[in-house]
Amino acid sequence: MTLEWALSDVGIDPKKDVNIDTSVAFSAMSSAFIGGTGDFVALFEPNALELEKEGYGYVVASLGELGGVVPYTAFFARYSYLNENKELIENFDKAIQKGIDFVHNSSDKEVAEAIIDQFPDTSTDDLTKIVKRYRSIDAWPDNTEFTREEFDHLQDIMINAGELDSKVPFSDLMYEK
């Protein structure tokens, strides 16, 4: 959906001007591209860097940058759980903020070393390059807040892709602490 938004934003109609193949399983996108499916592929890291290193292509743009601020990861809980576990939720939020602060206050290599266990097939040097790439497009938020503007933008992307008929009020999304 973010790809479609980015294309629309520069005047390309994703339904008429290009063919976006959504039939390829996410885990098979790199292999399909290497095998000749498509002229472009949207990949997460470290897959994109790996394709570059192997000579199969080049990162030409970041959908994260072109798509604008799109809150990608969210955590859900029932109101009853939130109300019954306020301290736990506050501590969880503080822990996530601590991680965000670490990313902003540490070098690319320090961040890579901290996350290396999550990427066992990726070298520290490659992770450092990836962190630098993400930092260069200001990919990490400053805090855990989900703003009305970000929520509206996310919904605009979903409406543009035909996945949402109309916007949901921001007040229906948020839990007040």
Backbone as a printed PyTorch tensor [residue, N CA C, xyz], in Angstrom:
tensor([[[  0.8210,  -1.1980,   0.0000],
         [  0.0000,   0.0000,   0.0000],
         [  0.8620,   1.2580,   0.0000]],

        [[  1.9870,   1.1950,   0.7200],
         [  2.8690,   2.3560,   0.7560],
         [  3.5110,   2.5770,  -0.6050]],

        [[  3.8450,   1.4980,  -1.2960],
         [  4.3700,   1.6180,  -2.6600],
         [  3.3450,   2.3010,  -3.5490]],

        [[  2.0920,   1.8680,  -3.4700],
         [  1.0450,   2.4770,  -4.2800],
         [  0.8970,   3.9610,  -3.9470]],

        [[  0.9800,   4.2900,  -2.6620],
         [  0.8850,   5.6840,  -2.2410],
         [  2.0320,   6.4970,  -2.8440]],

        [[  3.2520,   5.9590,  -2.7370],
         [  4.4260,   6.6700,  -3.2450],
         [  4.3210,   6.8830,  -4.7480]],

        [[  3.8340,   5.8790,  -5.4730],
         [  3.6510,   6.0230,  -6.9210],
         [  2.6010,   7.0950,  -7.2230]],

        [[  1.4730,   7.0190,  -6.5290],
         [  0.4020,   8.0120,  -6.7310],
         [  0.8870,   9.4180,  -6.4360]],

        [[  1.7180,   9.5360,  -5.4170],
         [  2.2170,  10.8460,  -4.9890],
         [  3.0630,  11.5310,  -6.0600]],

        [[  3.6560,  10.7380,  -6.9740],
         [  4.4550,  11.3210,  -8.0580],
         [  3.7430,  11.2270,  -9.4020]],

        [[  2.4210,  10.9670,  -9.3690],
         [  1.6250,  11.0010, -10.5890],
         [  1.5490,   9.7050, -11.3580]],

        [[  1.9700,   8.6020, -10.7680],
         [  1.8610,   7.2950, -11.4230],
         [  0.6470,   6.5830, -10.8420]],

        [[ -0.2600,   6.1680, -11.7110],
         [ -1.4450,   5.4460, -11.2530],
         [ -1.0720,   3.9850, -11.0580]],

        [[ -1.0460,   3.5090,  -9.8070],
         [ -0.6110,   2.1330,  -9.5610],
         [ -1.5520,   1.0710, -10.1170]],

        [[ -2.7630,   1.4560, -10.4870],
         [ -3.7250,   0.4960, -11.0490],
         [ -3.6450,   0.4420, -12.5810]],

        [[ -3.1850,   1.5530, -13.1900],
         [ -3.1850,   1.6270, -14.6520],
         [ -1.7920,   1.6840, -15.2670]],

        [[ -0.8620,   2.3830, -14.6120],
         [  0.4360,   2.6440, -15.2280],
         [  1.4810,   1.5610, -14.9860]],

        [[  1.2840,   0.7420, -13.9630],
         [  2.2420,  -0.3160, -13.6370],
         [  1.4900,  -1.5840, -13.2490]],

        [[  2.2050,  -2.6920, -13.2400],
         [  1.6260,  -3.9590, -12.7990],
         [  2.3110,  -4.3500, -11.4860]],

        [[  1.5880,  -4.2650, -10.3900],
         [  2.1220,  -4.6610,  -9.0920],
         [  1.6190,  -6.0580,  -8.7930]],

        [[  2.5470,  -7.0020,  -8.7450],
         [  2.2100,  -8.4060,  -8.5190],
         [  2.1800,  -8.6730,  -7.0160]],

        [[  0.9890,  -8.8670,  -6.4750],
         [  0.8460,  -9.1480,  -5.0470],
         [  0.6680, -10.6390,  -4.7750]],

        [[  0.8850, -11.4650,  -5.7940],
         [  0.6960, -12.9050,  -5.6170],
         [  1.9270, -13.5920,  -5.0370]],

        [[  3.0560, -12.9140,  -4.9940],
         [  4.2890, -13.5190,  -4.5020],
         [  4.3040, -13.4420,  -2.9750]],

        [[  4.5450, -14.5690,  -2.3410],
         [  4.6230, -14.6030,  -0.8790],
         [  5.7670, -13.7180,  -0.4070]],

        [[  5.5460, -13.0620,   0.7130],
         [  6.5490, -12.1370,   1.2370],
         [  7.9230, -12.7940,   1.3530]],

        [[  7.9590, -14.0110,   1.8430],
         [  9.2290, -14.7070,   2.0410],
         [  9.9090, -15.0920,   0.7220]],

        [[  9.1800, -15.0340,  -0.3810],
         [  9.7270, -15.4310,  -1.6790],
         [ 10.0330, -14.2410,  -2.5920]],

        [[  9.8710, -13.0300,  -2.0950],
         [ 10.0240, -11.8640,  -2.9750],
         [ 11.4440, -11.7250,  -3.5240]],

        [[ 12.4500, -11.9060,  -2.6920],
         [ 13.8370, -11.8080,  -3.1770],
         [ 14.1020, -12.8480,  -4.2550]],

        [[ 13.7210, -14.0850,  -3.9750],
         [ 13.9530, -15.1680,  -4.9360],
         [ 13.2050, -14.9320,  -6.2380]],

        [[ 11.9690, -14.4620,  -6.1430],
         [ 11.1850, -14.1990,  -7.3540],
         [ 11.8540, -13.1130,  -8.1930]],

        [[ 12.3440, -12.0720,  -7.5350],
         [ 13.0280, -10.9870,  -8.2500],
         [ 14.3000, -11.5110,  -8.9190]],

        [[ 15.0930, -12.2600,  -8.1700],
         [ 16.3210, -12.8410,  -8.7300],
         [ 15.9840, -13.7310,  -9.9240]],

        [[ 14.8630, -14.4370,  -9.8400],
         [ 14.4360, -15.3290, -10.9150],
         [ 13.8340, -14.6260, -12.1150]],

        [[ 13.6980, -13.2950, -12.0490],
         [ 13.2240, -12.5520, -13.2000],
         [ 11.8130, -11.9990, -13.0970]],

        [[ 11.1550, -12.2030, -11.9800],
         [  9.8200, -11.6440, -11.8070],
         [  9.9300, -10.1660, -11.4620]],

        [[  9.4780,  -9.3180, -12.3400],
         [  9.4360,  -7.8890, -12.0880],
         [ 10.7260,  -7.1470, -12.3620]],

        [[ 10.5660,  -5.8560, -12.5470],
         [ 11.7050,  -4.9690, -12.7540],
         [ 12.1430,  -4.3190, -11.4430]],

        [[ 11.2360,  -4.2980, -10.4710],
         [ 11.4870,  -3.7250,  -9.1620],
         [ 10.9080,  -4.6670,  -8.1160]],

        [[ 11.4170,  -4.5710,  -6.9000],
         [ 10.8750,  -5.3450,  -5.7940],
         [ 10.9690,  -4.4900,  -4.5310]],

        [[  9.9790,  -4.5940,  -3.6870],
         [  9.9910,  -3.8840,  -2.4030],
         [ 10.4260,  -4.8840,  -1.3310]],

        [[ 11.5400,  -4.5940,  -0.6880],
         [ 12.1090,  -5.5060,   0.3010],
         [ 12.4350,  -4.7840,   1.5990]],

        [[ 12.4010,  -5.5360,   2.6720],
         [ 12.9290,  -5.0430,   3.9360],
         [ 14.4140,  -5.3980,   3.9900]],

        [[ 15.1110,  -4.7420,   4.8810],
         [ 16.4870,  -5.1150,   5.1650],
         [ 16.4760,  -6.3240,   6.0870]],

        [[ 17.4400,  -7.1790,   6.0480],
         [ 18.7010,  -7.0900,   5.3080],
         [ 18.6260,  -7.6400,   3.8850]],

        [[ 17.4270,  -8.0220,   3.4410],
         [ 17.2820,  -8.6050,   2.1020],
         [ 17.7410,  -7.6540,   1.0000]],

        [[ 17.4100,  -6.3710,   1.1220],
         [ 17.7820,  -5.4130,   0.0770],
         [ 19.2980,  -5.3080,  -0.0480]],

        [[ 19.9980,  -5.1990,   1.0750],
         [ 21.4590,  -5.1060,   1.0450],
         [ 22.0640,  -6.3870,   0.4810]],

        [[ 21.4970,  -7.5230,   0.8320],
         [ 22.0060,  -8.8030,   0.3390],
         [ 21.8940,  -8.8850,  -1.1860]],

        [[ 20.7710,  -8.4430,  -1.7460],
         [ 20.6300,  -8.4440,  -3.2150],
         [ 21.6580,  -7.5220,  -3.8610]],

        [[ 21.8970,  -6.3780,  -3.2270],
         [ 22.9280,  -5.4630,  -3.7440],
         [ 24.3010,  -6.1340,  -3.7280]],

        [[ 24.6430,  -6.7250,  -2.6060],
         [ 25.9540,  -7.3630,  -2.4650],
         [ 26.1570,  -8.4830,  -3.4700]],

        [[ 25.0780,  -9.2020,  -3.7860],
         [ 25.1640, -10.3200,  -4.7290],
         [ 25.0860,  -9.8580,  -6.1810]],

        [[ 24.8790,  -8.5620,  -6.3980],
         [ 24.8680,  -8.0200,  -7.7500],
         [ 23.5700,  -8.1730,  -8.5010]],

        [[ 22.4700,  -8.4390,  -7.7930],
         [ 21.1790,  -8.6240,  -8.4570],
         [ 20.3980,  -7.3340,  -8.6460]],

        [[ 20.8150,  -6.2750,  -8.0140],
         [ 20.0960,  -5.0120,  -8.1420],
         [ 20.6450,  -3.9790,  -7.1870]],

        [[ 19.9570,  -2.8530,  -7.1370],
         [ 20.3790,  -1.7320,  -6.3130],
         [ 19.1600,  -1.1240,  -5.6220]],

        [[ 19.3800,  -0.6640,  -4.4320],
         [ 18.3200,   0.0810,  -3.7560],
         [ 18.2540,   1.4400,  -4.4400]],

        [[ 17.1020,   1.7330,  -5.0190],
         [ 16.9430,   2.9970,  -5.7320],
         [ 16.1550,   4.0250,  -4.9310]],

        [[ 15.3950,   3.5610,  -3.9510],
         [ 14.6010,   4.4710,  -3.1240],
         [ 14.1310,   3.7150,  -1.8900]],

        [[ 13.7270,   4.4690,  -0.9050],
         [ 13.1780,   3.8870,   0.3070],
         [ 11.6930,   4.1890,   0.3780]],

        [[ 10.8840,   3.1410,   0.4510],
         [  9.4450,   3.3710,   0.6030],
         [  9.1540,   4.0530,   1.9330]],

        [[  9.9750,   3.7780,   2.9360],
         [  9.8160,   4.4470,   4.2200],
         [  9.9770,   5.9410,   4.1070]],

        [[ 10.8610,   6.3620,   3.2440],
         [ 11.0770,   7.7910,   3.0290],
         [ 10.0020,   8.3680,   2.1100]],

        [[  9.7140,   7.6860,   1.0140],
         [  8.7470,   8.1820,   0.0330],
         [  7.3150,   8.1740,   0.5480]],

        [[  7.0020,   7.2230,   1.4060],
         [  5.6380,   7.0800,   1.8980],
         [  5.2780,   8.0170,   3.0290]],

        [[  6.2650,   8.7160,   3.5640],
         [  6.0030,   9.5860,   4.7050],
         [  5.9300,   8.7690,   5.9850]],

        [[  5.6140,   9.4270,   7.0650],
         [  5.5540,   8.7490,   8.3560],
         [  4.3630,   7.7940,   8.3730]],

        [[  4.6840,   6.5070,   8.4870],
         [  3.6620,   5.4720,   8.5430],
         [  3.9620,   4.6120,   9.7640]],

        [[  3.1780,   4.7570,  10.8130],
         [  3.4080,   3.9100,  11.9840],
         [  3.2430,   2.4460,  11.5900]],

        [[  4.3260,   1.7070,  11.6580],
         [  4.3340,   0.3520,  11.1280],
         [  4.0170,  -0.6960,  12.1890]],

        [[  4.5760,  -0.5290,  13.3530],
         [  4.3660,  -1.5150,  14.4060],
         [  3.4500,  -0.9390,  15.4690]],

        [[  2.4630,  -1.7140,  15.8420],
         [  1.5370,  -1.2830,  16.8830],
         [  1.2870,  -2.4680,  17.8120]],

        [[  0.9490,  -2.1690,  19.0410],
         [  0.6530,  -3.1900,  20.0330],
         [ -0.7880,  -3.0120,  20.4600]],

        [[ -1.5060,  -4.1170,  20.5250],
         [ -2.9290,  -4.0830,  20.8170],
         [ -3.2220,  -4.7920,  22.1340]],

        [[ -4.2090,  -4.2940,  22.8390],
         [ -4.6940,  -4.9480,  24.0580],
         [ -6.1410,  -4.5290,  24.2610]],

        [[ -6.8770,  -5.3570,  24.9590],
         [ -8.2540,  -5.0140,  25.2840],
         [ -8.2790,  -3.9100,  26.3300]],

        [[ -9.3470,  -3.1010,  26.3160],
         [ -9.4960,  -2.0500,  27.3210],
         [ -9.3990,  -2.6230,  28.7280]],

        [[-10.0110,  -3.7750,  28.9290],
         [ -9.9940,  -4.3810,  30.2670],
         [ -8.5630,  -4.6690,  30.7110]],

        [[ -7.7280,  -5.1600,  29.7970],
         [ -6.3350,  -5.4420,  30.1400],
         [ -5.5860,  -4.1480,  30.4450]],

        [[ -5.8040,  -3.1420,  29.6170],
         [ -5.1550,  -1.8540,  29.8320],
         [ -5.5450,  -1.2650,  31.1830]],

        [[ -6.8190,  -1.3210,  31.4870],
         [ -7.3010,  -0.7520,  32.7460],
         [ -6.8060,  -1.5250,  33.9640]],

        [[ -6.6530,  -2.8380,  33.8200],
         [ -6.2300,  -3.6760,  34.9440],
         [ -4.7190,  -3.7460,  35.0940]],

        [[ -3.9720,  -3.2500,  34.1210],
         [ -2.5060,  -3.3850,  34.1320],
         [ -1.8140,  -2.0740,  33.7770]],

        [[ -2.3000,  -0.9750,  34.3390],
         [ -1.7690,   0.3440,  33.9760],
         [ -0.2610,   0.4520,  34.1890]],

        [[  0.2390,  -0.0520,  35.3130],
         [  1.6770,   0.0470,  35.5970],
         [  2.4910,  -0.7590,  34.5900]],

        [[  2.0160,  -1.9520,  34.2580],
         [  2.6990,  -2.7850,  33.2700],
         [  2.7450,  -2.0760,  31.9130]],

        [[  1.6380,  -1.5060,  31.5030],
         [  1.5720,  -0.7960,  30.2260],
         [  2.5140,   0.4050,  30.2360]],

        [[  2.5310,   1.1600,  31.3200],
         [  3.4390,   2.3030,  31.4280],
         [  4.8940,   1.8480,  31.3560]],

        [[  5.2210,   0.7530,  32.0240],
         [  6.5920,   0.2420,  31.9930],
         [  6.9600,  -0.2770,  30.6060]],

        [[  6.0020,  -0.9030,  29.9200],
         [  6.2330,  -1.3580,  28.5500],
         [  6.5300,  -0.1640,  27.6510]],

        [[  5.7440,   0.8790,  27.7840],
         [  5.9490,   2.0960,  26.9950],
         [  7.3230,   2.6990,  27.2960]],

        [[  7.7070,   2.7180,  28.5540],
         [  9.0260,   3.2500,  28.9360],
         [ 10.1490,   2.4040,  28.3340]],

        [[  9.9650,   1.0890,  28.3060],
         [ 10.9810,   0.2080,  27.7360],
         [ 11.1420,   0.4610,  26.2300]],

        [[ 10.0300,   0.6100,  25.5300],
         [ 10.0950,   0.9110,  24.0930],
         [ 10.7820,   2.2590,  23.8860]],

        [[ 10.4390,   3.2520,  24.7120],
         [ 11.0740,   4.5710,  24.6080],
         [ 12.5680,   4.4710,  24.8690]],

        [[ 12.9540,   3.6460,  25.8120],
         [ 14.3820,   3.4560,  26.1070],
         [ 15.1090,   2.9190,  24.8740]],

        [[ 14.4810,   1.9850,  24.1640],
         [ 15.0610,   1.4660,  22.9260],
         [ 15.1760,   2.5410,  21.8590]],

        [[ 14.1350,   3.3490,  21.7230],
         [ 14.1620,   4.4490,  20.7550],
         [ 15.2860,   5.4140,  21.0930]],

        [[ 15.3980,   5.7500,  22.3700],
         [ 16.4670,   6.6610,  22.8100],
         [ 17.8430,   6.0680,  22.5320]],

        [[ 17.9880,   4.7580,  22.7530],
         [ 19.2590,   4.0950,  22.4790],
         [ 19.6400,   4.2540,  21.0080]],

        [[ 18.6900,   4.0290,  20.1220],
         [ 18.9700,   4.1550,  18.6860],
         [ 19.4100,   5.5750,  18.3430]],

        [[ 18.7330,   6.5600,  18.9100],
         [ 19.0570,   7.9520,  18.5860],
         [ 20.3590,   8.4250,  19.2170]],

        [[ 20.7620,   7.8050,  20.3170],
         [ 21.9450,   8.2740,  21.0480],
         [ 23.1610,   7.3710,  20.8830]],

        [[ 23.1050,   6.4100,  20.0010],
         [ 24.1960,   5.4620,  19.7990],
         [ 24.6740,   5.5230,  18.3580]],

        [[ 25.8820,   5.0570,  18.1520],
         [ 26.4330,   5.0180,  16.7960],
         [ 25.7650,   3.9040,  16.0010]],

        [[ 25.9420,   3.9600,  14.6950],
         [ 25.3900,   2.9120,  13.8320],
         [ 25.9290,   1.5470,  14.2450]],

        [[ 27.2130,   1.4700,  14.5330],
         [ 27.8270,   0.2040,  14.9170],
         [ 27.2900,  -0.2790,  16.2620]],

        [[ 27.1080,   0.6320,  17.2160],
         [ 26.5580,   0.2360,  18.5190],
         [ 25.1480,  -0.3400,  18.3710]],

        [[ 24.3460,   0.2760,  17.5280],
         [ 22.9950,  -0.2420,  17.2950],
         [ 23.0800,  -1.6160,  16.6320]],

        [[ 23.9390,  -1.7400,  15.6230],
         [ 24.1100,  -3.0250,  14.9330],
         [ 24.5340,  -4.1160,  15.9150]],

        [[ 25.4710,  -3.8050,  16.7840],
         [ 25.9360,  -4.7920,  17.7630],
         [ 24.8240,  -5.1760,  18.7360]],

        [[ 23.9500,  -4.2430,  19.0470],
         [ 22.8590,  -4.5150,  19.9830],
         [ 21.7790,  -5.4100,  19.3760]],

        [[ 21.6250,  -5.3850,  18.0570],
         [ 20.5570,  -6.1550,  17.4080],
         [ 21.0610,  -7.3700,  16.6430]],

        [[ 22.3500,  -7.6120,  16.6650],
         [ 22.9440,  -8.6740,  15.8450],
         [ 22.3030, -10.0440,  16.0970]],

        [[ 21.8980, -10.3180,  17.3250],
         [ 21.2950, -11.6310,  17.6160],
         [ 19.9720, -11.8480,  16.8870]],

        [[ 19.3170, -10.7640,  16.4980],
         [ 18.0560, -10.8800,  15.7620],
         [ 18.2790, -11.1630,  14.2770]],

        [[ 19.5360, -11.0480,  13.8380],
         [ 19.8870, -11.2430,  12.4290],
         [ 21.0930, -12.1790,  12.3400]],

        [[ 20.9280, -13.4480,  12.7020],
         [ 22.0680, -14.3630,  12.7940],
         [ 22.8090, -14.6070,  11.4820]],

        [[ 22.1760, -14.3410,  10.3600],
         [ 22.8270, -14.5620,   9.0700],
         [ 23.4060, -13.2870,   8.4690]],

        [[ 23.4570, -12.2260,   9.2670],
         [ 23.9280, -10.9300,   8.7860],
         [ 25.1300, -10.4980,   9.6120]],

        [[ 26.1450,  -9.9880,   8.9400],
         [ 27.3550,  -9.5550,   9.6510],
         [ 27.1220,  -8.2130,  10.3500]],

        [[ 27.9590,  -7.9360,  11.3260],
         [ 27.8860,  -6.6400,  12.0170],
         [ 28.1430,  -5.5040,  11.0370]],

        [[ 29.0790,  -5.7030,  10.1060],
         [ 29.3540,  -4.6640,   9.1030],
         [ 28.1210,  -4.3740,   8.2520]],

        [[ 27.4360,  -5.4280,   7.8240],
         [ 26.2280,  -5.2250,   7.0180],
         [ 25.1300,  -4.5570,   7.8390]],

        [[ 24.9470,  -4.9980,   9.0750],
         [ 23.9290,  -4.3620,   9.9210],
         [ 24.2580,  -2.8920,  10.1590]],

        [[ 25.5340,  -2.5870,  10.3060],
         [ 25.9390,  -1.1940,  10.4880],
         [ 25.5550,  -0.3700,   9.2600]],

        [[ 25.7530,  -0.9150,   8.0680],
         [ 25.3580,  -0.2330,   6.8290],
         [ 23.8440,  -0.0160,   6.7900]],

        [[ 23.1090,  -1.0310,   7.2250],
         [ 21.6420,  -0.9450,   7.2190],
         [ 21.1610,   0.1070,   8.2070]],

        [[ 21.7360,   0.1100,   9.3990],
         [ 21.3700,   1.1160,  10.4010],
         [ 21.6710,   2.5160,   9.8530]],

        [[ 22.8120,   2.6750,   9.2240],
         [ 23.1780,   3.9710,   8.6280],
         [ 22.1560,   4.3750,   7.5620]],

        [[ 21.7440,   3.4070,   6.7570],
         [ 20.7530,   3.6630,   5.7050],
         [ 19.4320,   4.1290,   6.3260]],

        [[ 18.9760,   3.4330,   7.3630],
         [ 17.7350,   3.8060,   8.0460],
         [ 17.8760,   5.1800,   8.6980]],

        [[ 19.0230,   5.4160,   9.3140],
         [ 19.2360,   6.7100,   9.9680],
         [ 19.2320,   7.8420,   8.9300]],

        [[ 19.7680,   7.5860,   7.7460],
         [ 19.8550,   8.6260,   6.7170],
         [ 18.4880,   9.0930,   6.2340]],

        [[ 17.4620,   8.2640,   6.3960],
         [ 16.1130,   8.6630,   5.9910],
         [ 15.2400,   8.9820,   7.2020]],

        [[ 15.8670,   9.0530,   8.3710],
         [ 15.1560,   9.3780,   9.6130],
         [ 14.0050,   8.4060,   9.8430]],

        [[ 14.3340,   7.0990,   9.7610],
         [ 13.3070,   6.0550,   9.8300],
         [ 12.7470,   5.8210,  11.2260]],

        [[ 13.4890,   6.1740,  12.2560],
         [ 13.0370,   5.8870,  13.6110],
         [ 12.3270,   7.0770,  14.2290]],

        [[ 11.2100,   6.8180,  14.8730],
         [ 10.4840,   7.9210,  15.5260],
         [ 11.2570,   8.3970,  16.7550]],

        [[ 10.8460,   9.5320,  17.2830],
         [ 11.4560,  10.0600,  18.5020],
         [ 10.7640,   9.5390,  19.7500]],

        [[  9.5200,   9.0890,  19.5850],
         [  8.7590,   8.6470,  20.7520],
         [  7.7050,   7.6210,  20.3440]],

        [[  6.9570,   7.1430,  21.3290],
         [  5.9720,   6.0890,  21.0810],
         [  4.5880,   6.6280,  20.7390]],

        [[  4.4640,   7.9190,  20.6440],
         [  3.1490,   8.5070,  20.3680],
         [  2.7070,   8.2230,  18.9310]],

        [[  1.4210,   8.0730,  18.7680],
         [  0.7800,   7.8470,  17.4720],
         [ -0.1030,   9.0630,  17.2410]],

        [[  0.3370,   9.9950,  16.4070],
         [ -0.3750,  11.2660,  16.2670],
         [ -1.5870,  11.1530,  15.3450]],

        [[ -2.4590,  12.1120,  15.4740],
         [ -3.6300,  12.1960,  14.6020],
         [ -3.1890,  12.3090,  13.1360]],

        [[ -2.1590,  13.0980,  12.8680],
         [ -1.6780,  13.2800,  11.4980],
         [ -1.1540,  11.9620,  10.9230]],

        [[ -0.4020,  11.2080,  11.7430],
         [  0.1230,   9.9240,  11.2870],
         [ -1.0160,   8.9350,  11.0340]],

        [[ -1.9900,   8.9340,  11.9060],
         [ -3.1420,   8.0430,  11.7430],
         [ -3.9270,   8.4130,  10.4840]],

        [[ -4.1450,   9.7020,  10.2590],
         [ -4.8440,  10.1360,   9.0460],
         [ -4.0640,   9.7540,   7.7930]],

        [[ -2.7360,   9.9290,   7.8360],
         [ -1.9010,   9.5790,   6.6890],
         [ -1.9780,   8.0800,   6.4050]],

        [[ -1.9010,   7.2670,   7.4560],
         [ -2.0280,   5.8170,   7.2920],
         [ -3.3700,   5.4670,   6.6510]],

        [[ -4.4250,   6.1130,   7.0960],
         [ -5.7430,   5.8460,   6.5280],
         [ -5.8310,   6.3280,   5.0770]],

        [[ -5.1940,   7.4560,   4.7550],
         [ -5.1550,   7.9240,   3.3640],
         [ -4.4940,   6.8750,   2.4690]],

        [[ -3.4140,   6.2780,   2.9580],
         [ -2.7230,   5.2340,   2.2030],
         [ -3.6580,   4.0430,   1.9970]],

        [[ -4.3660,   3.6570,   3.0430],
         [ -5.2760,   2.5110,   2.9560],
         [ -6.4580,   2.8000,   2.0390]],

        [[ -6.9720,   4.0050,   2.0720],
         [ -8.0720,   4.4000,   1.1770],
         [ -7.5770,   4.4080,  -0.2640]],

        [[ -6.3820,   4.9630,  -0.4960],
         [ -5.7810,   4.9980,  -1.8280],
         [ -5.6330,   3.5930,  -2.4100]],

        [[ -5.3350,   2.6220,  -1.5430],
         [ -5.1460,   1.2420,  -1.9910],
         [ -6.4550,   0.4730,  -2.0970]],

        [[ -7.5620,   1.1100,  -1.7120],
         [ -8.8510,   0.4410,  -1.7770],
         [ -9.0940,  -0.5360,  -0.6340]],

        [[ -8.3330,  -0.4110,   0.4360],
         [ -8.4660,  -1.3210,   1.5760],
         [ -9.3190,  -0.7470,   2.7020]],

        [[ -9.6730,   0.5180,   2.5970],
         [-10.4800,   1.1720,   3.6220],
         [-11.4410,   2.1090,   2.9070]],

        [[-12.7090,   2.0470,   3.2890],
         [-13.7240,   2.8660,   2.6290],
         [-13.7560,   4.2970,   3.1510]],

        [[-13.6380,   4.4590,   4.4500],
         [-13.6780,   5.7950,   5.0400],
         [-12.8600,   5.8090,   6.3140]],

        [[-12.4920,   6.9930,   6.7360],
         [-11.6260,   7.1360,   7.8990],
         [-12.3680,   6.8420,   9.2030]],

        [[-11.6090,   6.3020,  10.1310],
         [-12.0730,   6.0380,  11.4890],
         [-11.6400,   7.2340,  12.3430]],

        [[-12.4870,   7.7170,  13.2120],
         [-12.0780,   8.8440,  14.0650],
         [-10.8760,   8.4710,  14.9430]],

        [[ -9.9580,   9.3770,  15.0730],
         [ -8.7660,   9.1720,  15.9030],
         [ -9.1570,   8.7970,  17.3240]],

        [[-10.2230,   9.3840,  17.8140],
         [-10.6590,   9.1130,  19.1850],
         [-11.0860,   7.6530,  19.3780]],

        [[-11.4590,   6.9600,  18.2950],
         [-11.8150,   5.5510,  18.3850],
         [-10.5950,   4.6470,  18.4900]],

        [[ -9.4440,   5.1820,  18.1540],
         [ -8.2200,   4.4000,  18.1700],
         [ -7.4980,   4.4630,  19.5010]],

        [[ -7.4970,   5.6230,  20.1100],
         [ -6.6020,   5.8930,  21.2260],
         [ -7.1940,   5.5350,  22.5820]],

        [[ -6.3120,   5.0270,  23.4250],
         [ -6.6310,   4.7570,  24.8240],
         [ -5.9910,   5.8640,  25.6490]],

        [[ -6.7740,   6.5400,  26.4120],
         [ -6.2380,   7.6170,  27.2500],
         [ -5.6580,   7.0270,  28.5180]],

        [[ -4.4170,   7.3850,  28.8090],
         [ -3.7350,   6.8800,  30.0070],
         [ -4.3610,   7.4260,  31.2630]]])
